[in-house]
Amino acid sequence: MQFRHLAWVMSSVMLVVSAEALAETPAKRTAEQIVNTVCAACHAPDGNSAITLNPKLAGQHPEYLEKQLAEFKSSKRANAVMSGMVAGLNDEEMKDLATYFADKKLTLGQAKTNGAGSLGEKIYRAGNATSSVPACAACHGPNGAGLPKQFPRLSGQHADYTLAQLKAFRTGERTNAPMMMDIAAKMSDAEMTAVADYIQGLR
C-alpha cells in the first residue's frame, strides 16, 4: 500500500513538473514577429530601410541573408550592433527571416551623378585594368541581380551603405569576404564613391 501511495505521489509530482516545463517553453516566434520587434527599427518592416547607412534587405537572396546572420552571430562578420541583434536567434529563425526579407519587393533608387558614361558605370561594367580591379558585373550581374548562393544582389542598394562596406573591406574591418577585401584594396576613394552611387540607381 505504501509503495502504491509513493508511486502515485511521484507520478503527480512528475506531471506538475512537466506541466510547468511546458508552460515555460516559449512559443515559436514567426519571422514577422521578430521583424517587428528586432529588425524594423533599422531596416523597416518591408526591408527597404530609410536610413541610408543600413542596407536594404528586401529582394536579397535568402541564402546570402542567412549566411550574413549566421556570421554576425559567430562574429565572423564583426558588427557590435548586429551581433547583439542576432544573439537570441536560432538557426530556424534566421532562415525564416532570410526568406521573409527575400520575398519583399525592393524599392529601387536613383544615382545622384553616376549614370551612363560615368566613372561609376565604367568601374561596375569594365573595372580598372590599370589597377587590376575587376568589373563588378562579372560577379553581381549586368543589372546587379547577383547570383543566388554565391553573390548578393546590389541593384538599388543605398550608396552610403555600399561605400561604407567597400571601405570596411579595404581596411580589414570586414573580413568575411576575402575576394572583396582584395578588390577593395585596389580601389581609390573616387572609384568607391562613384560605383556605390551607380549601384544605387542600377536596375
Backbone as JSON Lines, residues from 0, in Angstrom:
{"i":0,"aa":"M","n":[0.83,-1.2,0.0],"ca":[0.0,0.0,0.0],"c":[0.87,1.26,0.0]}
{"i":1,"aa":"Q","n":[1.93,1.24,0.85],"ca":[2.82,2.39,0.9],"c":[3.51,2.6,-0.45]}
{"i":2,"aa":"F","n":[3.86,1.49,-1.09],"ca":[4.52,1.57,-2.39],"c":[3.59,2.22,-3.42]}
{"i":3,"aa":"R","n":[2.33,1.82,-3.42],"ca":[1.36,2.39,-4.37],"c":[1.18,3.88,-4.1]}
{"i":4,"aa":"H","n":[1.14,4.24,-2.82],"ca":[0.96,5.65,-2.47],"c":[2.16,6.47,-2.93]}
{"i":5,"aa":"L","n":[3.36,5.92,-2.73],"ca":[4.57,6.61,-3.14],"c":[4.61,6.78,-4.67]}
{"i":6,"aa":"A","n":[4.21,5.73,-5.38],"ca":[4.19,5.79,-6.84],"c":[3.21,6.85,-7.33]}
{"i":7,"aa":"W","n":[2.07,6.94,-6.63],"ca":[1.05,7.93,-7.01],"c":[1.58,9.35,-6.78]}
{"i":8,"aa":"V","n":[2.27,9.53,-5.65],"ca":[2.83,10.84,-5.33],"c":[3.89,11.24,-6.36]}
{"i":9,"aa":"M","n":[4.76,10.28,-6.7],"ca":[5.81,10.55,-7.68],"c":[5.23,10.89,-9.04]}
{"i":10,"aa":"S","n":[4.19,10.18,-9.45],"ca":[3.53,10.45,-10.73],"c":[2.94,11.85,-10.75]}
{"i":11,"aa":"S","n":[2.33,12.24,-9.64],"ca":[1.72,13.56,-9.54],"c":[2.77,14.65,-9.64]}
{"i":12,"aa":"V","n":[3.9,14.42,-8.95],"ca":[4.98,15.41,-8.98],"c":[5.53,15.56,-10.4]}
{"i":13,"aa":"M","n":[5.71,14.43,-11.08],"ca":[6.22,14.47,-12.45],"c":[5.28,15.19,-13.39]}
{"i":14,"aa":"L","n":[3.98,15.0,-13.19],"ca":[3.0,15.69,-14.02],"c":[3.06,17.19,-13.8]}
{"i":15,"aa":"V","n":[3.21,17.59,-12.54],"ca":[3.28,19.02,-12.22],"c":[4.54,19.63,-12.83]}
{"i":16,"aa":"V","n":[5.69,18.94,-12.68],"ca":[6.95,19.43,-13.22],"c":[6.87,19.54,-14.74]}
{"i":17,"aa":"S","n":[6.3,18.52,-15.38],"ca":[6.16,18.53,-16.84],"c":[5.28,19.67,-17.3]}
{"i":18,"aa":"A","n":[4.19,19.91,-16.57],"ca":[3.29,21.0,-16.92],"c":[3.98,22.34,-16.79]}
{"i":19,"aa":"E","n":[4.78,22.5,-15.73],"ca":[5.5,23.76,-15.54],"c":[6.54,23.96,-16.62]}
{"i":20,"aa":"A","n":[7.25,22.89,-16.98],"ca":[8.27,22.98,-18.03],"c":[7.63,23.36,-19.36]}
{"i":21,"aa":"L","n":[6.47,22.78,-19.63],"ca":[5.76,23.08,-20.87],"c":[5.32,24.53,-20.9]}
{"i":22,"aa":"A","n":[4.87,25.01,-19.74],"ca":[4.41,26.4,-19.65],"c":[5.55,27.38,-19.86]}
{"i":23,"aa":"E","n":[6.78,26.96,-19.48],"ca":[7.93,27.84,-19.59],"c":[8.55,27.81,-20.98]}
{"i":24,"aa":"T","n":[8.19,26.83,-21.79],"ca":[8.73,26.74,-23.14],"c":[8.14,27.85,-24.01]}
{"i":25,"aa":"P","n":[8.98,28.76,-24.51],"ca":[8.45,29.88,-25.29],"c":[7.83,29.41,-26.6]}
{"i":26,"aa":"A","n":[6.76,30.08,-26.98],"ca":[6.11,29.74,-28.24],"c":[7.01,30.15,-29.4]}
{"i":27,"aa":"K","n":[6.94,29.41,-30.48],"ca":[7.77,29.71,-31.65],"c":[7.38,31.07,-32.22]}
{"i":28,"aa":"R","n":[8.38,31.92,-32.43],"ca":[8.13,33.24,-32.98],"c":[8.11,33.19,-34.5]}
{"i":29,"aa":"T","n":[7.19,33.91,-35.09],"ca":[7.16,33.99,-36.55],"c":[8.19,35.02,-37.0]}
{"i":30,"aa":"A","n":[8.56,34.94,-38.27],"ca":[9.5,35.91,-38.83],"c":[8.96,37.32,-38.7]}
{"i":31,"aa":"E","n":[7.67,37.48,-38.92],"ca":[7.07,38.81,-38.83],"c":[7.17,39.37,-37.42]}
{"i":32,"aa":"Q","n":[6.98,38.52,-36.42],"ca":[7.1,38.97,-35.03],"c":[8.53,39.42,-34.73]}
{"i":33,"aa":"I","n":[9.49,38.67,-35.21],"ca":[10.88,39.03,-34.98],"c":[11.23,40.33,-35.7]}
{"i":34,"aa":"V","n":[10.74,40.46,-36.92],"ca":[10.99,41.68,-37.7],"c":[10.46,42.89,-36.94]}
{"i":35,"aa":"N","n":[9.23,42.79,-36.47],"ca":[8.6,43.93,-35.81],"c":[9.25,44.31,-34.49]}
{"i":36,"aa":"T","n":[9.85,43.33,-33.81],"ca":[10.46,43.62,-32.51],"c":[11.97,43.81,-32.57]}
{"i":37,"aa":"V","n":[12.62,43.29,-33.61],"ca":[14.08,43.34,-33.65],"c":[14.63,44.1,-34.87]}
{"i":38,"aa":"C","n":[14.06,43.87,-36.04],"ca":[14.67,44.35,-37.29],"c":[14.12,45.67,-37.83]}
{"i":39,"aa":"A","n":[12.85,45.91,-37.61],"ca":[12.16,47.0,-38.3],"c":[12.72,48.39,-38.02]}
{"i":40,"aa":"A","n":[13.2,48.62,-36.83],"ca":[13.7,49.95,-36.47],"c":[14.84,50.4,-37.38]}
{"i":41,"aa":"C","n":[15.67,49.47,-37.81],"ca":[16.81,49.81,-38.66],"c":[16.59,49.51,-40.14]}
{"i":42,"aa":"H","n":[15.83,48.45,-40.42],"ca":[15.69,48.0,-41.8],"c":[14.29,48.18,-42.37]}
{"i":43,"aa":"A","n":[13.36,48.67,-41.57],"ca":[11.95,48.86,-41.96],"c":[11.24,47.5,-42.05]}
{"i":44,"aa":"P","n":[9.94,47.47,-41.8],"ca":[9.21,46.2,-41.82],"c":[9.28,45.47,-43.16]}
{"i":45,"aa":"D","n":[9.43,46.22,-44.25],"ca":[9.47,45.58,-45.57],"c":[10.9,45.44,-46.11]}
{"i":46,"aa":"G","n":[11.88,45.73,-45.27],"ca":[13.26,45.56,-45.69],"c":[13.83,46.68,-46.54]}
{"i":47,"aa":"N","n":[13.07,47.75,-46.75],"ca":[13.55,48.89,-47.52],"c":[13.92,50.02,-46.55]}
{"i":48,"aa":"S","n":[15.09,49.91,-45.96],"ca":[15.5,50.83,-44.9],"c":[15.51,52.28,-45.38]}
{"i":49,"aa":"A","n":[15.03,53.16,-44.5],"ca":[15.04,54.58,-44.8],"c":[16.37,55.2,-44.39]}
{"i":50,"aa":"I","n":[17.11,54.54,-43.51],"ca":[18.41,55.02,-43.05],"c":[19.46,54.51,-44.03]}
{"i":51,"aa":"T","n":[20.13,55.42,-44.72],"ca":[20.97,55.01,-45.84],"c":[22.26,54.28,-45.45]}
{"i":52,"aa":"L","n":[22.62,54.31,-44.19],"ca":[23.78,53.54,-43.76],"c":[23.4,52.11,-43.38]}
{"i":53,"aa":"N","n":[22.09,51.84,-43.35],"ca":[21.6,50.48,-43.09],"c":[21.15,49.87,-44.41]}
{"i":54,"aa":"P","n":[21.54,48.64,-44.69],"ca":[21.24,48.06,-46.01],"c":[19.77,47.77,-46.24]}
{"i":55,"aa":"K","n":[19.38,47.86,-47.49],"ca":[18.07,47.34,-47.88],"c":[18.19,45.82,-47.92]}
{"i":56,"aa":"L","n":[17.23,45.14,-47.32],"ca":[17.23,43.68,-47.28],"c":[16.19,43.08,-48.23]}
{"i":57,"aa":"A","n":[15.23,43.89,-48.63],"ca":[14.16,43.4,-49.5],"c":[14.72,42.89,-50.82]}
{"i":58,"aa":"G","n":[14.24,41.72,-51.24],"ca":[14.63,41.17,-52.52],"c":[16.01,40.55,-52.56]}
{"i":59,"aa":"Q","n":[16.7,40.52,-51.42],"ca":[18.04,39.92,-51.39],"c":[17.92,38.4,-51.41]}
{"i":60,"aa":"H","n":[18.94,37.73,-51.92],"ca":[18.91,36.27,-51.96],"c":[18.85,35.72,-50.54]}
{"i":61,"aa":"P","n":[17.92,34.82,-50.26],"ca":[17.79,34.3,-48.88],"c":[19.04,33.61,-48.38]}
{"i":62,"aa":"E","n":[19.76,32.92,-49.28],"ca":[20.98,32.24,-48.86],"c":[22.03,33.24,-48.36]}
{"i":63,"aa":"Y","n":[22.1,34.38,-49.03],"ca":[23.06,35.41,-48.62],"c":[22.67,36.0,-47.27]}
{"i":64,"aa":"L","n":[21.39,36.31,-47.11],"ca":[20.92,36.88,-45.85],"c":[21.15,35.92,-44.68]}
{"i":65,"aa":"E","n":[20.84,34.66,-44.9],"ca":[21.03,33.66,-43.84],"c":[22.51,33.53,-43.48]}
{"i":66,"aa":"K","n":[23.35,33.55,-44.47],"ca":[24.8,33.46,-44.24],"c":[25.3,34.65,-43.42]}
{"i":67,"aa":"Q","n":[24.83,35.85,-43.75],"ca":[25.28,37.03,-43.02],"c":[24.8,37.0,-41.57]}
{"i":68,"aa":"L","n":[23.56,36.59,-41.35],"ca":[23.06,36.49,-39.98],"c":[23.89,35.5,-39.17]}
{"i":69,"aa":"A","n":[24.19,34.37,-39.77],"ca":[24.98,33.35,-39.07],"c":[26.38,33.87,-38.77]}
{"i":70,"aa":"E","n":[26.94,34.65,-39.68],"ca":[28.29,35.15,-39.48],"c":[28.33,36.32,-38.5]}
{"i":71,"aa":"F","n":[27.25,37.08,-38.4],"ca":[27.16,38.07,-37.34],"c":[27.13,37.36,-35.98]}
{"i":72,"aa":"K","n":[26.37,36.29,-35.91],"ca":[26.23,35.56,-34.65],"c":[27.54,34.91,-34.23]}
{"i":73,"aa":"S","n":[28.29,34.39,-35.18],"ca":[29.56,33.73,-34.86],"c":[30.72,34.72,-34.74]}
{"i":74,"aa":"S","n":[30.44,35.99,-35.06],"ca":[31.45,37.06,-35.07],"c":[32.43,36.94,-36.23]}
{"i":75,"aa":"K","n":[32.15,36.08,-37.19],"ca":[32.98,36.03,-38.39],"c":[32.85,37.35,-39.14]}
{"i":76,"aa":"R","n":[31.64,37.94,-39.09],"ca":[31.44,39.3,-39.59],"c":[31.25,40.19,-38.37]}
{"i":77,"aa":"A","n":[32.21,41.03,-38.11],"ca":[32.2,41.84,-36.89],"c":[31.3,43.05,-37.02]}
{"i":78,"aa":"N","n":[30.34,43.15,-36.11],"ca":[29.46,44.32,-36.04],"c":[28.77,44.25,-34.69]}
{"i":79,"aa":"A","n":[29.13,45.16,-33.8],"ca":[28.63,45.1,-32.42],"c":[27.11,45.16,-32.35]}
{"i":80,"aa":"V","n":[26.51,46.0,-33.17],"ca":[25.05,46.15,-33.14],"c":[24.38,44.87,-33.63]}
{"i":81,"aa":"M","n":[24.8,44.38,-34.81],"ca":[24.16,43.2,-35.36],"c":[24.44,41.94,-34.54]}
{"i":82,"aa":"S","n":[25.61,41.86,-33.94],"ca":[25.91,40.71,-33.09],"c":[24.92,40.63,-31.94]}
{"i":83,"aa":"G","n":[24.58,41.79,-31.39],"ca":[23.6,41.83,-30.31],"c":[22.2,41.48,-30.8]}
{"i":84,"aa":"M","n":[21.87,41.92,-32.01],"ca":[20.54,41.67,-32.55],"c":[20.3,40.18,-32.83]}
{"i":85,"aa":"V","n":[21.32,39.48,-33.28],"ca":[21.14,38.08,-33.67],"c":[21.45,37.09,-32.55]}
{"i":86,"aa":"A","n":[21.97,37.59,-31.44],"ca":[22.4,36.7,-30.36],"c":[21.3,35.76,-29.89]}
{"i":87,"aa":"G","n":[20.05,36.23,-29.9],"ca":[18.95,35.42,-29.41],"c":[18.23,34.62,-30.49]}
{"i":88,"aa":"L","n":[18.73,34.65,-31.71],"ca":[18.08,33.93,-32.81],"c":[18.67,32.53,-32.98]}
{"i":89,"aa":"N","n":[17.79,31.56,-33.25],"ca":[18.29,30.22,-33.56],"c":[18.37,30.04,-35.07]}
{"i":90,"aa":"D","n":[18.88,28.91,-35.51],"ca":[19.09,28.68,-36.95],"c":[17.79,28.76,-37.74]}
{"i":91,"aa":"E","n":[16.72,28.21,-37.18],"ca":[15.43,28.22,-37.88],"c":[14.91,29.64,-38.03]}
{"i":92,"aa":"E","n":[15.05,30.44,-36.99],"ca":[14.58,31.82,-37.04],"c":[15.38,32.64,-38.06]}
{"i":93,"aa":"M","n":[16.68,32.41,-38.13],"ca":[17.49,33.12,-39.11],"c":[17.09,32.74,-40.53]}
{"i":94,"aa":"K","n":[16.81,31.48,-40.74],"ca":[16.37,31.03,-42.06],"c":[15.01,31.65,-42.41]}
{"i":95,"aa":"D","n":[14.11,31.7,-41.44],"ca":[12.78,32.29,-41.67],"c":[12.89,33.78,-41.98]}
{"i":96,"aa":"L","n":[13.78,34.48,-41.27],"ca":[13.97,35.9,-41.52],"c":[14.52,36.15,-42.92]}
{"i":97,"aa":"A","n":[15.47,35.31,-43.33],"ca":[16.05,35.45,-44.66],"c":[14.99,35.29,-45.74]}
{"i":98,"aa":"T","n":[14.13,34.31,-45.56],"ca":[13.04,34.08,-46.52],"c":[12.05,35.24,-46.51]}
{"i":99,"aa":"Y","n":[11.75,35.74,-45.32],"ca":[10.81,36.85,-45.17],"c":[11.27,38.07,-45.98]}
{"i":100,"aa":"F","n":[12.51,38.49,-45.78],"ca":[13.0,39.68,-46.47],"c":[13.21,39.43,-47.97]}
{"i":101,"aa":"A","n":[13.63,38.22,-48.32],"ca":[13.83,37.9,-49.74],"c":[12.53,38.02,-50.52]}
{"i":102,"aa":"D","n":[11.42,37.77,-49.86],"ca":[10.11,37.81,-50.52],"c":[9.54,39.22,-50.65]}
{"i":103,"aa":"K","n":[10.16,40.19,-50.0],"ca":[9.66,41.56,-50.07],"c":[10.14,42.26,-51.35]}
{"i":104,"aa":"K","n":[9.36,43.19,-51.84],"ca":[9.7,43.9,-53.07],"c":[10.7,45.02,-52.78]}
{"i":105,"aa":"L","n":[11.79,45.01,-53.52],"ca":[12.83,46.03,-53.35],"c":[12.38,47.35,-53.96]}
{"i":106,"aa":"T","n":[12.57,48.43,-53.21],"ca":[12.33,49.77,-53.73],"c":[13.63,50.29,-54.33]}
{"i":107,"aa":"L","n":[13.64,50.52,-55.63],"ca":[14.86,50.96,-56.31],"c":[15.12,52.44,-56.07]}
{"i":108,"aa":"G","n":[16.37,52.84,-56.27],"ca":[16.74,54.22,-56.05],"c":[17.24,54.88,-57.33]}
{"i":109,"aa":"Q","n":[17.9,56.02,-57.16],"ca":[18.44,56.77,-58.3],"c":[19.88,57.16,-57.99]}
{"i":110,"aa":"A","n":[20.73,57.08,-58.98],"ca":[22.1,57.57,-58.82],"c":[22.05,59.09,-58.78]}
{"i":111,"aa":"K","n":[22.95,59.7,-58.01],"ca":[22.98,61.16,-57.94],"c":[23.68,61.75,-59.16]}
{"i":112,"aa":"T","n":[24.83,61.2,-59.5],"ca":[25.6,61.76,-60.62],"c":[26.17,60.68,-61.54]}
{"i":113,"aa":"N","n":[26.18,59.44,-61.1],"ca":[26.84,58.39,-61.87],"c":[25.86,57.59,-62.72]}
{"i":114,"aa":"G","n":[25.48,58.16,-63.82],"ca":[24.61,57.48,-64.77],"c":[25.44,56.9,-65.9]}
{"i":115,"aa":"A","n":[24.85,56.86,-67.09],"ca":[25.52,56.33,-68.27],"c":[26.78,57.12,-68.59]}
{"i":116,"aa":"G","n":[27.86,56.41,-68.87],"ca":[29.1,57.07,-69.24],"c":[29.93,57.57,-68.07]}
{"i":117,"aa":"S","n":[29.49,57.33,-66.86],"ca":[30.18,57.84,-65.67],"c":[31.3,56.91,-65.23]}
{"i":118,"aa":"L","n":[32.12,57.41,-64.3],"ca":[33.16,56.58,-63.71],"c":[32.54,55.38,-63.0]}
{"i":119,"aa":"G","n":[31.41,55.6,-62.35],"ca":[30.73,54.5,-61.67],"c":[30.34,53.39,-62.61]}
{"i":120,"aa":"E","n":[29.79,53.76,-63.76],"ca":[29.42,52.74,-64.75],"c":[30.66,52.03,-65.28]}
{"i":121,"aa":"K","n":[31.73,52.77,-65.52],"ca":[32.95,52.18,-66.05],"c":[33.48,51.11,-65.08]}
{"i":122,"aa":"I","n":[33.57,51.46,-63.81],"ca":[34.1,50.51,-62.82],"c":[33.16,49.31,-62.7]}
{"i":123,"aa":"Y","n":[31.87,49.57,-62.66],"ca":[30.92,48.46,-62.5],"c":[30.97,47.5,-63.68]}
{"i":124,"aa":"R","n":[31.03,48.03,-64.89],"ca":[30.93,47.18,-66.07],"c":[32.27,46.71,-66.63]}
{"i":125,"aa":"A","n":[33.33,47.48,-66.4],"ca":[34.62,47.12,-67.0],"c":[35.77,47.05,-66.01]}
{"i":126,"aa":"G","n":[35.58,47.54,-64.8],"ca":[36.65,47.54,-63.82],"c":[37.72,48.56,-64.17]}
{"i":127,"aa":"N","n":[38.93,48.33,-63.67],"ca":[40.06,49.2,-63.97],"c":[41.27,48.3,-64.24]}
{"i":128,"aa":"A","n":[41.59,48.13,-65.5],"ca":[42.67,47.23,-65.89],"c":[44.02,47.68,-65.33]}
{"i":129,"aa":"T","n":[44.22,48.99,-65.22],"ca":[45.49,49.52,-64.73],"c":[45.79,49.07,-63.31]}
{"i":130,"aa":"S","n":[44.75,49.05,-62.46],"ca":[44.94,48.67,-61.05],"c":[44.43,47.26,-60.75]}
{"i":131,"aa":"S","n":[44.06,46.55,-61.81],"ca":[43.58,45.16,-61.68],"c":[42.29,45.04,-60.87]}
{"i":132,"aa":"V","n":[41.44,46.06,-60.97],"ca":[40.12,45.98,-60.34],"c":[39.17,45.33,-61.33]}
{"i":133,"aa":"P","n":[38.58,44.2,-61.0],"ca":[37.67,43.53,-61.95],"c":[36.32,44.23,-62.03]}
{"i":134,"aa":"A","n":[35.6,43.96,-63.07],"ca":[34.25,44.52,-63.22],"c":[33.31,43.93,-62.16]}
{"i":135,"aa":"C","n":[32.54,44.79,-61.52],"ca":[31.56,44.32,-60.53],"c":[30.56,43.38,-61.19]}
{"i":136,"aa":"A","n":[30.23,43.72,-62.45],"ca":[29.22,42.94,-63.18],"c":[29.62,41.49,-63.38]}
{"i":137,"aa":"A","n":[30.91,41.21,-63.32],"ca":[31.37,39.85,-63.53],"c":[30.8,38.89,-62.5]}
{"i":138,"aa":"C","n":[30.6,39.36,-61.29],"ca":[30.03,38.52,-60.23],"c":[28.59,38.88,-59.89]}
{"i":139,"aa":"H","n":[28.29,40.17,-59.95],"ca":[26.98,40.62,-59.49],"c":[25.97,40.83,-60.63]}
{"i":140,"aa":"G","n":[26.4,40.57,-61.86],"ca":[25.48,40.64,-62.99],"c":[25.36,42.03,-63.58]}
{"i":141,"aa":"P","n":[25.01,42.13,-64.85],"ca":[24.91,43.43,-65.52],"c":[23.85,44.34,-64.91]}
{"i":142,"aa":"N","n":[22.82,43.76,-64.33],"ca":[21.76,44.56,-63.71],"c":[21.81,44.52,-62.18]}
{"i":143,"aa":"G","n":[22.9,43.97,-61.64],"ca":[23.06,43.94,-60.19],"c":[22.2,42.93,-59.48]}
{"i":144,"aa":"A","n":[21.7,41.93,-60.22],"ca":[20.82,40.93,-59.61],"c":[21.57,39.9,-58.79]}
{"i":145,"aa":"G","n":[22.9,39.85,-58.95],"ca":[23.67,38.89,-58.19],"c":[23.46,37.46,-58.66]}
{"i":146,"aa":"L","n":[23.96,36.53,-57.88],"ca":[23.84,35.12,-58.21],"c":[23.5,34.36,-56.94]}
{"i":147,"aa":"P","n":[22.29,33.75,-56.87],"ca":[21.88,33.05,-55.65],"c":[22.94,32.07,-55.15]}
{"i":148,"aa":"K","n":[23.12,32.05,-53.84],"ca":[24.06,31.18,-53.12],"c":[25.52,31.59,-53.29]}
{"i":149,"aa":"Q","n":[25.78,32.58,-54.17],"ca":[27.18,32.98,-54.37],"c":[27.41,34.47,-54.16]}
{"i":150,"aa":"F","n":[26.68,35.31,-54.92],"ca":[26.94,36.74,-54.86],"c":[25.64,37.51,-54.61]}
{"i":151,"aa":"P","n":[25.67,38.49,-53.7],"ca":[24.45,39.22,-53.34],"c":[23.94,40.15,-54.43]}
{"i":152,"aa":"R","n":[22.67,40.42,-54.36],"ca":[22.06,41.43,-55.22],"c":[22.58,42.79,-54.77]}
{"i":153,"aa":"L","n":[22.93,43.66,-55.73],"ca":[23.41,45.01,-55.41],"c":[22.46,46.1,-55.87]}
{"i":154,"aa":"S","n":[21.7,45.84,-56.93],"ca":[20.87,46.9,-57.52],"c":[19.97,47.57,-56.5]}
{"i":155,"aa":"G","n":[19.96,48.91,-56.56],"ca":[19.1,49.68,-55.69],"c":[19.6,49.87,-54.27]}
{"i":156,"aa":"Q","n":[20.76,49.29,-53.94],"ca":[21.27,49.41,-52.57],"c":[21.71,50.84,-52.29]}
{"i":157,"aa":"H","n":[21.53,51.28,-51.04],"ca":[21.94,52.63,-50.67],"c":[23.42,52.85,-50.95]}
{"i":158,"aa":"A","n":[23.74,53.97,-51.59],"ca":[25.14,54.28,-51.89],"c":[25.96,54.42,-50.61]}
{"i":159,"aa":"D","n":[25.38,55.03,-49.6],"ca":[26.12,55.22,-48.34],"c":[26.52,53.88,-47.73]}
{"i":160,"aa":"Y","n":[25.61,52.91,-47.77],"ca":[25.91,51.59,-47.22],"c":[26.98,50.88,-48.06]}
{"i":161,"aa":"T","n":[26.82,50.89,-49.38],"ca":[27.78,50.23,-50.25],"c":[29.17,50.82,-50.08]}
{"i":162,"aa":"L","n":[29.25,52.14,-50.01],"ca":[30.54,52.8,-49.83],"c":[31.17,52.41,-48.49]}
{"i":163,"aa":"A","n":[30.36,52.38,-47.46],"ca":[30.87,52.01,-46.13],"c":[31.42,50.59,-46.12]}
{"i":164,"aa":"Q","n":[30.75,49.68,-46.84],"ca":[31.21,48.29,-46.88],"c":[32.5,48.16,-47.68]}
{"i":165,"aa":"L","n":[32.6,48.87,-48.78],"ca":[33.83,48.83,-49.57],"c":[35.02,49.32,-48.74]}
{"i":166,"aa":"K","n":[34.8,50.39,-47.99],"ca":[35.88,50.9,-47.14],"c":[36.21,49.92,-46.01]}
{"i":167,"aa":"A","n":[35.18,49.27,-45.48],"ca":[35.4,48.29,-44.4],"c":[36.19,47.09,-44.93]}
{"i":168,"aa":"F","n":[35.92,46.69,-46.16],"ca":[36.7,45.6,-46.77],"c":[38.16,46.04,-46.94]}
{"i":169,"aa":"R","n":[38.34,47.28,-47.36],"ca":[39.7,47.77,-47.63],"c":[40.54,47.87,-46.35]}
{"i":170,"aa":"T","n":[39.92,48.32,-45.28],"ca":[40.67,48.49,-44.03],"c":[40.81,47.19,-43.23]}
{"i":171,"aa":"G","n":[40.04,46.18,-43.61],"ca":[40.07,44.93,-42.86],"c":[39.09,44.9,-41.71]}
{"i":172,"aa":"E","n":[38.25,45.94,-41.62],"ca":[37.21,45.94,-40.59],"c":[36.19,44.84,-40.87]}
{"i":173,"aa":"R","n":[35.94,44.59,-42.15],"ca":[35.07,43.49,-42.55],"c":[35.93,42.45,-43.28]}
{"i":174,"aa":"T","n":[35.87,41.23,-42.79],"ca":[36.79,40.2,-43.29],"c":[36.08,38.93,-43.79]}
{"i":175,"aa":"N","n":[34.76,38.94,-43.87],"ca":[34.06,37.69,-44.2],"c":[33.89,37.45,-45.7]}
{"i":176,"aa":"A","n":[34.58,38.23,-46.52],"ca":[34.57,38.01,-47.97],"c":[35.96,38.36,-48.51]}
{"i":177,"aa":"P","n":[36.92,37.43,-48.43],"ca":[38.3,37.7,-48.84],"c":[38.44,38.27,-50.24]}
{"i":178,"aa":"M","n":[37.62,37.81,-51.17],"ca":[37.71,38.32,-52.54],"c":[37.4,39.81,-52.58]}
{"i":179,"aa":"M","n":[36.4,40.24,-51.81],"ca":[36.06,41.65,-51.77],"c":[37.13,42.47,-51.07]}
{"i":180,"aa":"M","n":[37.8,41.89,-50.11],"ca":[38.9,42.58,-49.44],"c":[40.01,42.86,-50.45]}
{"i":181,"aa":"D","n":[40.3,41.89,-51.28],"ca":[41.35,42.04,-52.28],"c":[40.99,43.1,-53.31]}
{"i":182,"aa":"I","n":[39.73,43.08,-53.75],"ca":[39.27,44.06,-54.74],"c":[39.28,45.47,-54.17]}
{"i":183,"aa":"A","n":[38.72,45.63,-52.97],"ca":[38.62,46.95,-52.36],"c":[39.99,47.57,-52.09]}
{"i":184,"aa":"A","n":[40.97,46.71,-51.81],"ca":[42.32,47.21,-51.54],"c":[42.92,47.92,-52.75]}
{"i":185,"aa":"K","n":[42.4,47.63,-53.94],"ca":[42.93,48.21,-55.17],"c":[42.14,49.42,-55.66]}
{"i":186,"aa":"M","n":[41.05,49.75,-54.94],"ca":[40.18,50.83,-55.39],"c":[40.5,52.14,-54.69]}
{"i":187,"aa":"S","n":[40.37,53.23,-55.45],"ca":[40.55,54.56,-54.87],"c":[39.24,55.01,-54.23]}
{"i":188,"aa":"D","n":[39.31,56.05,-53.42],"ca":[38.1,56.6,-52.81],"c":[37.12,57.07,-53.89]}
{"i":189,"aa":"A","n":[37.66,57.67,-54.93],"ca":[36.8,58.19,-56.01],"c":[36.08,57.05,-56.71]}
{"i":190,"aa":"E","n":[36.77,55.95,-56.93],"ca":[36.15,54.8,-57.59],"c":[35.06,54.19,-56.7]}
{"i":191,"aa":"M","n":[35.36,54.07,-55.43],"ca":[34.37,53.52,-54.49],"c":[33.11,54.38,-54.45]}
{"i":192,"aa":"T","n":[33.3,55.68,-54.34],"ca":[32.16,56.6,-54.26],"c":[31.33,56.55,-55.54]}
{"i":193,"aa":"A","n":[32.01,56.52,-56.67],"ca":[31.32,56.51,-57.96],"c":[30.53,55.23,-58.18]}
{"i":194,"aa":"V","n":[31.16,54.08,-57.91],"ca":[30.48,52.81,-58.16],"c":[29.33,52.6,-57.18]}
{"i":195,"aa":"A","n":[29.47,53.09,-55.94],"ca":[28.39,52.98,-54.96],"c":[27.17,53.78,-55.42]}
{"i":196,"aa":"D","n":[27.44,54.97,-55.98],"ca":[26.36,55.81,-56.49],"c":[25.7,55.16,-57.7]}
{"i":197,"aa":"Y","n":[26.51,54.57,-58.58],"ca":[25.96,53.9,-59.77],"c":[25.08,52.73,-59.37]}
{"i":198,"aa":"I","n":[25.53,51.94,-58.4],"ca":[24.77,50.79,-57.94],"c":[23.41,51.21,-57.37]}
{"i":199,"aa":"Q","n":[23.38,52.34,-56.69],"ca":[22.13,52.82,-56.12],"c":[21.04,53.0,-57.18]}
{"i":200,"aa":"G","n":[21.46,53.4,-58.38],"ca":[20.49,53.61,-59.46],"c":[20.37,52.44,-60.42]}
{"i":201,"aa":"L","n":[21.11,51.38,-60.14],"ca":[21.12,50.23,-61.05],"c":[19.82,49.45,-61.0]}
{"i":202,"aa":"R","n":[19.38,49.0,-62.17],"ca":[18.14,48.21,-62.23],"c":[18.14,47.35,-63.49]}
